[in-house]
Amino acid sequence: MEKSQSVIKTKNQVLVLMSLLVAFSYMGSLVKIQGTIALDALPAYLGALLLGPLPGAVIGFAGHLLTAVTSGFPMSLPMHLFIAALMAMTIGLFGCIAEKVNLFLATLTGVFMNGPVSTLGASYLAAVLGLGFSGKIMFFALILPLTLTSLVNAAGAVVLYKVLKARHVLGGHHEVS
């Protein structure tokens, strides 16, 4: 991803855009696919492309917690905090790969990390916490819907980013000054 002239120059502007993207994450959290699988991550992926890996990760963390809140924390608060942390790591990694390599590899990595890797980690932690829905049953029940939803979230953000860039709405990745 090439660097170009920044449009966003101040930390306040970055915080305002982050807040807007968290609000969009809330709206996406209301579009439930299955349980707490929702379209809350698309704004986080977009945030990583527009603002960088760290702001995107913060948006991803908040986005998952909003989905958990709107679902009533069905897997317990500790479980959802763990999943939110996995989401933040996934979005941060996506943003780093998008900056250093390319969007295609970043998208594949984001889908893989948020799909199979996160499902495996969450299934294991759920078993450790003694939740009824855990282990292999949880993994096999969630792997397909979570991976497909991850693809929709990541690819949707990349498409939106490219459309914004093609229409000259933004100048590329923006540095915080």
VEXDREN-2710 file (C-alpha; in Angstrom, 1 decimal):
% VEXDREN-2710
k/r/px/py/pz
1/MET/0.0/0.0/0.0
2/GLU/1.6/3.2/-1.1
3/LYS/2.0/6.2/1.2
4/SER/0.7/9.5/0.1
5/GLN/-0.3/13.0/1.3
6/SER/-2.2/12.8/4.6
7/VAL/-5.6/14.2/4.8
8/ILE/-6.0/13.7/8.5
9/LYS/-3.4/15.7/10.4
10/THR/-4.4/16.0/14.0
11/LYS/-4.9/13.5/16.8
12/ASN/-8.4/15.0/17.3
13/GLN/-9.3/14.2/13.7
14/VAL/-8.1/10.6/14.2
15/LEU/-10.1/10.3/17.4
16/VAL/-13.2/11.6/15.6
17/LEU/-12.8/9.1/12.7
18/MET/-12.2/6.3/15.2
19/SER/-15.4/7.3/17.1
20/LEU/-17.3/7.3/13.8
21/LEU/-16.0/3.8/12.9
22/VAL/-16.8/2.5/16.4
23/ALA/-20.4/3.8/15.8
24/PHE/-20.4/2.0/12.5
25/SER/-19.2/-1.1/14.4
26/TYR/-22.2/-0.8/16.6
27/MET/-24.5/-0.7/13.6
28/GLY/-22.7/-3.8/12.2
29/SER/-23.1/-5.5/15.6
30/LEU/-26.8/-5.4/15.1
31/VAL/-26.5/-7.4/11.9
32/LYS/-26.1/-10.8/13.5
33/ILE/-25.2/-13.8/11.5
34/GLN/-25.2/-16.4/14.3
35/GLY/-25.0/-15.7/18.0
36/THR/-22.2/-13.1/18.4
37/ILE/-21.0/-13.4/14.9
38/ALA/-21.9/-10.1/13.2
39/LEU/-20.7/-7.5/10.8
40/ASP/-19.0/-5.4/13.5
41/ALA/-15.4/-5.9/12.2
42/LEU/-15.7/-4.3/8.8
43/PRO/-15.3/-0.8/10.3
44/ALA/-12.2/-2.0/12.2
45/TYR/-10.6/-3.4/9.1
46/LEU/-11.4/-0.1/7.3
47/GLY/-9.9/1.8/10.3
48/ALA/-6.7/-0.2/10.0
49/LEU/-6.4/0.8/6.4
50/LEU/-7.3/4.5/6.9
51/LEU/-5.6/5.1/10.3
52/GLY/-3.1/2.3/10.8
53/PRO/-2.9/-1.0/12.7
54/LEU/-3.3/0.4/16.3
55/PRO/-6.4/2.5/15.8
56/GLY/-7.9/-0.3/13.8
57/ALA/-7.2/-2.8/16.6
58/VAL/-8.9/-0.4/19.1
59/ILE/-11.9/-0.2/16.9
60/GLY/-12.0/-4.0/16.5
61/PHE/-11.8/-4.5/20.3
62/ALA/-14.7/-2.1/20.9
63/GLY/-16.7/-3.6/18.0
64/HIS/-16.6/-7.1/19.4
65/LEU/-17.6/-5.8/22.9
66/LEU/-20.5/-4.0/21.3
67/THR/-21.6/-7.2/19.6
68/ALA/-21.3/-9.0/22.9
69/VAL/-23.3/-6.3/24.8
70/THR/-26.1/-6.4/22.2
71/SER/-26.2/-10.2/22.5
72/GLY/-26.2/-10.2/26.3
73/PHE/-22.7/-11.7/26.7
74/PRO/-23.9/-15.2/26.0
75/MET/-20.4/-16.8/26.6
76/SER/-19.5/-14.8/29.7
77/LEU/-17.5/-11.5/30.1
78/PRO/-14.1/-13.2/30.4
79/MET/-14.7/-15.1/27.2
80/HIS/-15.8/-12.0/25.3
81/LEU/-12.9/-10.0/26.5
82/PHE/-10.6/-12.8/25.2
83/ILE/-12.4/-12.7/21.8
84/ALA/-12.2/-8.9/21.7
85/ALA/-8.4/-9.2/22.3
86/LEU/-8.1/-11.8/19.5
87/MET/-10.1/-9.4/17.3
88/ALA/-7.7/-6.5/18.1
89/MET/-4.7/-8.7/17.4
90/THR/-6.2/-9.8/14.1
91/ILE/-7.0/-6.3/13.0
92/GLY/-3.6/-5.0/14.0
93/LEU/-1.9/-7.8/12.1
94/PHE/-4.1/-7.1/9.1
95/GLY/-3.1/-3.4/9.2
96/CYS/0.6/-4.2/9.4
97/ILE/0.5/-6.6/6.5
98/ALA/-1.6/-4.1/4.5
99/GLU/1.1/-1.5/5.1
100/LYS/4.2/-3.7/4.5
101/VAL/3.0/-6.2/1.9
102/ASN/-0.3/-5.9/0.2
103/LEU/-4.1/-5.9/0.7
104/PHE/-4.6/-9.4/-0.7
105/LEU/-2.3/-11.1/1.8
106/ALA/-3.6/-8.9/4.6
107/THR/-7.2/-10.0/3.8
108/LEU/-6.2/-13.7/3.7
109/THR/-4.4/-13.3/7.0
110/GLY/-7.3/-11.4/8.6
111/VAL/-9.8/-14.1/7.5
112/PHE/-7.5/-16.9/8.7
113/MET/-6.8/-15.3/12.1
114/ASN/-10.4/-14.3/12.7
115/GLY/-11.8/-17.5/11.4
116/PRO/-10.0/-20.8/12.2
117/VAL/-7.4/-19.4/14.6
118/SER/-9.9/-17.4/16.8
119/THR/-12.4/-20.2/16.7
120/LEU/-9.8/-22.6/18.0
121/GLY/-8.7/-20.3/20.7
122/ALA/-12.2/-19.5/21.8
123/SER/-13.2/-23.1/21.8
124/TYR/-10.3/-24.0/24.0
125/LEU/-10.9/-21.2/26.5
126/ALA/-14.6/-22.0/26.6
127/ALA/-13.6/-25.6/27.6
128/VAL/-11.2/-24.3/30.2
129/LEU/-13.9/-22.0/31.6
130/GLY/-16.3/-25.0/31.7
131/LEU/-18.9/-23.4/29.4
132/GLY/-21.5/-25.9/28.1
133/PHE/-20.9/-24.9/24.5
134/SER/-17.1/-25.5/24.1
135/GLY/-14.4/-27.7/22.7
136/LYS/-14.8/-29.6/19.4
137/ILE/-18.6/-29.0/19.3
138/MET/-18.1/-25.2/19.5
139/PHE/-15.2/-25.3/17.0
140/PHE/-17.1/-27.3/14.3
141/ALA/-20.4/-25.3/14.9
142/LEU/-18.6/-21.9/14.5
143/ILE/-15.8/-22.5/12.0
144/LEU/-17.7/-22.0/8.8
145/PRO/-20.0/-19.1/9.7
146/LEU/-17.2/-17.2/11.5
147/THR/-14.8/-17.7/8.6
148/LEU/-17.4/-16.6/6.0
149/THR/-18.4/-13.6/8.0
150/SER/-14.7/-12.8/8.5
151/LEU/-14.3/-12.8/4.7
152/VAL/-17.3/-10.5/4.3
153/ASN/-15.9/-8.1/6.9
154/ALA/-12.3/-8.0/5.6
155/ALA/-13.1/-8.0/1.9
156/GLY/-15.9/-5.5/2.4
157/ALA/-13.5/-3.1/4.1
158/VAL/-10.9/-3.5/1.3
159/VAL/-13.5/-2.8/-1.4
160/LEU/-14.8/0.2/0.5
161/TYR/-11.3/1.5/0.9
162/LYS/-10.5/1.1/-2.8
163/VAL/-13.7/2.8/-3.8
164/LEU/-12.9/5.7/-1.4
165/LYS/-9.4/5.9/-2.8
166/ALA/-10.5/5.7/-6.5
167/ARG/-13.0/8.5/-5.9
168/HIS/-10.2/10.6/-4.3
169/VAL/-12.1/10.8/-1.0
170/LEU/-8.9/10.0/0.7
171/GLY/-5.2/10.1/0.0
172/GLY/-4.2/6.7/1.4
173/HIS/-2.9/5.7/4.8
174/HIS/-2.9/8.6/7.2
175/GLU/-0.2/9.2/9.8
176/VAL/-1.0/10.6/13.2
177/SER/1.1/13.8/13.7
END
